Amino acid sequence: MAAAIGALGLLATGLLGHILMGVFGCAGLALGLLNTRLVQRSVSRATITENPSKRALAFNAVGRLAIITVIAFGLALLVRPDGFGVFAGLAVFQFIITASTAGTVVKELRQQ
């Protein structure tokens, strides 16, 4: 889904003369996907142990989000105005992941 939206974003921004903004939007989508993969890896590592540390998971999340934020701000500031597309990509990815999760939860609730 993110790849299809990224391709549409590239097409739209290309038609508007800001193809680089579309590229940075795709970078934002990729950062969101990377964050999701790192969350999955972190949770799977934590659940292997008998007593997973909530504190370790929290620090891991804060560090991961801090790195993604620094990357996003760096891109936005270095390549203005098109670099701000990274924030659009991150926002769109959050919408996709939230809608996907909500759809799964609604489906399970209907089955119960």
C-alpha positions in Angstrom: 0.0 0.0 0.0 2.8 2.4 0.9 4.6 1.7 -2.4 1.4 2.4 -4.4 0.8 5.7 -2.5 4.5 6.6 -3.0 4.2 6.1 -6.7 1.1 8.2 -6.9 2.8 10.9 -4.9 5.8 10.8 -7.2 3.4 11.2 -10.2 1.5 14.0 -8.6 4.5 16.0 -7.4 6.2 15.4 -10.8 3.2 16.9 -12.6 3.3 19.9 -10.2 7.1 20.4 -10.9 8.3 19.2 -7.5 9.5 15.6 -8.2 12.1 15.9 -5.4 9.3 16.5 -2.9 7.8 13.2 -4.1 11.1 11.5 -3.6 11.3 12.8 -0.1 7.7 11.7 0.5 8.8 8.2 -0.5 11.7 8.6 1.9 9.2 9.4 4.7 7.2 6.3 3.8 10.4 4.3 4.0 11.3 5.7 7.4 7.8 4.8 8.6 8.3 1.2 7.3 11.7 1.0 8.9 10.3 2.1 12.2 7.6 -0.5 12.0 10.1 -3.3 11.2 12.4 -2.1 14.1 9.4 -2.2 16.5 8.6 -5.7 15.4 12.2 -6.8 16.0 12.3 -5.1 19.3 9.1 -6.6 20.6 10.0 -10.1 19.4 13.4 -9.8 21.2 11.7 -8.6 24.4 9.0 -11.3 24.4 11.7 -14.1 24.2 12.6 -13.4 27.8 10.4 -14.6 30.6 10.1 -11.1 32.1 10.3 -8.5 29.3 11.5 -5.1 30.4 9.0 -2.4 29.7 11.7 0.2 30.5 14.0 -1.2 27.8 11.2 -1.2 25.3 10.4 2.4 26.1 14.0 3.6 25.8 14.3 1.7 22.5 11.2 3.4 21.2 12.4 6.9 22.3 15.8 6.3 20.7 14.3 5.0 17.5 11.9 7.9 17.2 14.6 10.5 18.0 16.8 9.1 15.2 13.9 9.2 12.7 13.0 12.8 13.8 16.6 14.0 13.4 16.7 12.4 9.9 13.4 14.0 8.9 14.3 17.5 10.2 17.7 17.2 8.6 16.3 16.5 5.2 13.6 19.1 5.6 16.1 21.8 6.5 18.8 20.8 4.0 16.6 20.6 1.0 14.0 23.3 1.4 11.1 23.4 0.4 11.0 19.9 -1.1 12.6 18.2 1.9 9.4 18.8 3.8 7.9 16.0 1.8 9.5 13.6 4.3 7.0 14.7 6.9 4.1 14.1 4.4 5.5 10.6 3.8 5.7 9.9 7.6 2.2 11.2 8.1 0.7 9.2 5.2 2.5 6.1 6.6 1.0 6.6 10.0 -2.5 6.9 8.4 -1.9 3.7 6.5 -0.8 1.7 9.5 -3.6 3.1 11.7 -6.2 2.3 9.1 -4.8 -1.1 8.6 -4.8 -1.8 12.3 -8.3 -0.4 12.9 -9.6 -2.5 10.0 -8.2 -5.7 11.5 -9.6 -4.8 15.0 -13.1 -4.1 13.5 -13.0 -7.3 11.6 -12.2 -9.3 14.7 -14.9 -7.5 16.7 -17.5 -8.4 14.1 -16.5 -12.1 14.3 -17.0 -12.1 18.0 
